[in-house]
Amino acid sequence: MRLLVLGGTHHVGRAVVETALARGDRVTTINRGASGRPVEGAEARHADRLDPEAMAAALGTDTWDAVVDTWSGAPVAATTSARLLRGRVAHYAYVSSCSVYTWPMAIGTDEHAPVVDGDASSTSTDDYAAAKRGAELAVLENFDGDVAIARAGLILGPYEVVGRLPFWLNRVAAGGRVPTPGPRERPLQFVDGRDIADWLLASRPVGTFNTASAPGHTTTGDLLDEARRVTGGDAQLVWVGPETVEAAGVEPWTQLPIWVPPTGELAGLHALDTSAAAAAGLRCRPAAETVRDTWAWLRDEGLPPRPGNRAGSPMDAEAEARLLALHDSGPSQP
């Protein structure tokens, strides 16, 4: 297969390129060449996606069997790509986000849930959810072949530039008492970026899909126990309940990456209905493999600078101290 990847040097894009090359596909990437790590074996072309003339020149007159697009900036760039690739590619996969659903997401949100407004011609990046929805519309409205909209949930695995799982791995590796948000058995839902790649390339799905594991693919306890195992650290996981987290003023999801409380407006982040993607062929590897391979990548390359700080900053020493002080001063119910 001849594959075009728009992006391709970090996060899901890099996983797509590596997966495709391992399959024996011929891969072309288009990006600015300004960040991430190019994958050896792919044909690298460079262009600013916000410059239509530069994109047209980079694409030339070539044709491809499929394109995977991971864009998360201004939607107008996706509009340009979709128009330029009309009649030249059979299948367009756009990696979107479940952030496009109106907030708060209900438990069991499926692909028919209400979404935010988006504008395919927008040049704004102020609102991540609106930008992702605008890019979805850009592809749906301007491309003339088969389209897959992969609304990814929490993406983990090697090359994860946001730094969620890397935060926990590095913190556990550092040792000492680590305040850990409970309950231990809190179900987690995520998708390894490599599993998105496997699915998009092998199945070439058509339609819109919540793209993540089934709810309960792992738990907070199992994930962090595996982090302790692979790092070889002597960290002591100090389990604190959601009430303690709230009383300490520590923010779920941002300061405590990956974790959200089991109740409240954030609970739906680990409870998406992903049955449609599973029926279309999405398979998610064991969480232990994701943890192990992410740690191996961190030791080999280190966490690259993020392209932005959308996810916020994770827990620092002061936040840890507040959690531990509250835990130690009274009973905690994780």
N, C-alpha and C positions, 0 to 999 in steps of 0.2 A: 504494500500500500504506500502511496505517496501522501505524506502528512505535512500539513502546515500548522505550526504552533505560533500563535501570536502571544509573545512573551517567551517563556521557556528557560529562564535562568534561575528561578527560585520558586519555592512553594510548589503548588500543584503543577505549574508549567514545567518546571524541571523534572518532576516525576513523570509527566506525560512524555517528555522527550526521551528520558532514559528507558521507559517502558517500551516505547515505540522502537527504539534502536535495538533493544533486546529481542523484539519480535522479528527483526529483520526489515522493518519499514525504512523507507527513505524519508528523511526528516529535514524540513526547512524551518528555520525560526526567523521571526522578525521582531526586533525590539530595539531599544535605543542603544544598547551596548554600554549602558552606563552603570548597571548594578547587577548583582548576582554573578553566577559562574556559568559560562557557556559550556555546553556538554560536547565533549569530543565525539566526532562522528556525524554531527548535524551540520547542515549548511547554514551558516549564520549570515543573515542580512540585517541591515540596520536602518531604522527610520523612526521619526517621531510620529506616533499614531495620531497626534492632533494636527498633523500637516498632510492634507490629502494628496498633494503632489508628491511628497516624499514617499508616502505609502504606495501610490501608483507606480512609482519608479522601482521601489523595492520588490513589488509583486511581479513586475514585468508582464510577460504574456503567458506565464506558466499556468498550468492547471494542476489540481490536486484531487485526491479521492475524498479527503476529509480535512477539516480545520478544527482546532481546539483553541478557544479564546478565553483567557483568564482575566480580562481587563476589569479594573475596578475604579477607573477614573471617570472623566466626563463622558457621558453617553454618546456625544457626537462622534467620538472616535470609533465606537462600535457601528454607528450608522455608516461611516465612511467605509469600514472594512466590509460590512455586509453588502453594500452597493458595488464595491470593486470586485467582490468575489462572486457575484451573480453569474451563473452559467459557467463557472470555472471550478466549482467544488460541489460534490454531491451531498455532503453532510456537514452541517455547522453545529458544533457543540459549544455552548456558552456556559462557563462555570459561574453561576450566579450565587446567591446567598439566601438562606431562609430569613435574613433580615428584611426582605421585601414584604413580609407579612405585617399587617397592622399590629401595633403593640397595644396590650400584651398578647403574646401568642398563647392560645388555649392549649391545654393538654390534648394531645391527639390531633394537632393541626395537620390537615392534609393539603393537597395542591389546590383545592377549591376555596380555601380560606381567603378573606379579603386581603388585598395588597395595597401598599402605598401608591400614591400617584407618581408617575414617572414621565419624563419627556425625552424622547429619542434624540432631539436636537439640542439638548441642554449642554452648556459648556461649564456647568457648575460641578464642583466636588464637595460642596459644603455638607451635603446630607448623603451619607453612605448608602442608606436604604433606597433613597430616591435615585441615586446614581446607578445602583445595580438594577433597579426596576426599569430605568430609562434604557439601559443597555439591553435588557431582555427585549423590550419593545423594538429597539433598533434592529435587532436580528430578526425578530418575528415579522416586522413590517417591510424589511428591505432585502431579505435573502429569499431566493426562489427555489431552494432545495429543501431536503429534510433538515429539521432543526431539533436539537436536544437542549433544553434548558435545565441544567443541573443545579438545583437550589441546595447548595451544600450546607450542612449543619456545621458543627464544630470540626475543623480540619486539624488533624495532628499528623505526626510522622516526621521523617527526615525532611529538611529544607523548610520547616515551619518558621517563617520569619517573625510571626507575631510573638513567639516566645512563651507560649503557655506551658506546654509540657517541658520545654527546656528549663523554665523557671523551677519547676518542682524537682527535676533531675539534679540541677546544680545545687539547689538548696539542700536536698537530702544528702547529696555527696559531701557537702560541707560539714555535716554532722551536727551534734548537739540536739537540743530540744526543739522540735519543729511543731508549732501549733498547726493542727490539721483539721480542716472543717468536716464535721460529721453530719449525719451518721455514717459509720463505716460502710454500711450496706446501701448507701445512696446510689441508685442506678445512674449510670452515665451512658451517654449516646454520643458517638463521634464517627468520623470517617478518616481513615488514613489516606493521604493524598495519592498514594500509589494505587489504592483500590479504586479511586475515581478514575485514574488513568487506565487501569486494566479494563474497567467497565466501558468507558467511552470508546476505547479502541477496539475491543473484542466484540461488544454487543451493538455498538452504534445505535443507541436507543433513539426513539423519536417521541417527542412530547415533553412535558414538564414534570420534573421529579424532585421530591425531597430526597436529597442525596446524603444519607448517613446510615449507620447501623440501626438495627432494631433497638428500641429503648432497653436498657439493661444489658447492653453488650459487655459491660464490665461494671465495677463499682468503684467508688472512691477508694475504699480500702484495698481492693485488689490492685488498682493502678499504682498506688503509692507503695504498697508492699513490693511490687515488682520493681519500682524505682529504687527502693533500698537494696534489693537483691542485685540488680545489674550494676549499680554504682559501687557496691561493696562498702558503703559508708556505715558508720555506727550511729546514725541518727536515731533519736527516740521520737516516734510520732506521738504527739500529745493531742488526743482527740478532744475537740471542743464542739459543743452543740451550736445549732443555728442561733439560739437565743444569746449565747456568749458572743458570737460573731457580731450580731446586731448591737449588743450593748457596748462592744469595743469600738464601734464605728468603723469596722473594716468592711470594705465593699466586696460583695460576691462578684465573681466573673472577672473583675478587673484586678483588684488587689489579691484576690484568691482565684487565680486563673483556673479555668475549667469548671470549678464548683459553683453551683447555685443552690439555694435552700430548697427543700422538698415541697414547700408551699409558698404561695405568693406569686407575684407577677412574673418572676423569672423562672418558675418551675417548668414552663413549657419548653424551655431551651433544651431539655434532655428528654422530651417526650413527644417528638414529632412522629407522625404516621409516615413511615417509610416503606410501606408495603408495596407501593407501585414500583419503586426502584428495585426492590428485591425481586418482584415478578418479572421485571425487565432484565434481570441478570446481575444486579449489583451484589457482590460478595465481599464481606469484610473480614479481614484476617484477624487472628487472635490479638487482643490488646497487648499481651506480653511481647509479641513480635514488634509491635509499634514502639513500645517503650525501649526494648533492647536496641532496635535499629536507630532510634533517635539519639540514644546515648552514644552509640558508635559514631554517628555523624558529628555530634557535638565535640567529641574527643578528637576527631580527625580534622574538622574544619572550624569549629567554633560558631557561635551564633552571629550571623551577619547583622549589620545595622538594619533596622526596620525602615521600610519606605515611608512610614508614617507612624503616629502614636495613637491610632484609633482605639486600640484596646486598652489604653491607660497604662499606668505603672503598677507593677505587682507589689505585693507586701514587702515593706522594708523592716529594718530592725525595730523601729519605734512601734509599728503596728504589731509585730510579733510580741513585743514586750507587753502591750496592752492586753492581747489575747491571753498570754501566759499568766499575767497578774490576775485577771478575772478567773481563769481556770483554777489557779492555786488558792484563791480566796474562798472558794465555795464549790459545791458539787456541780459538775458539768454533765449534761445529758446528751452525749453524741449519739 
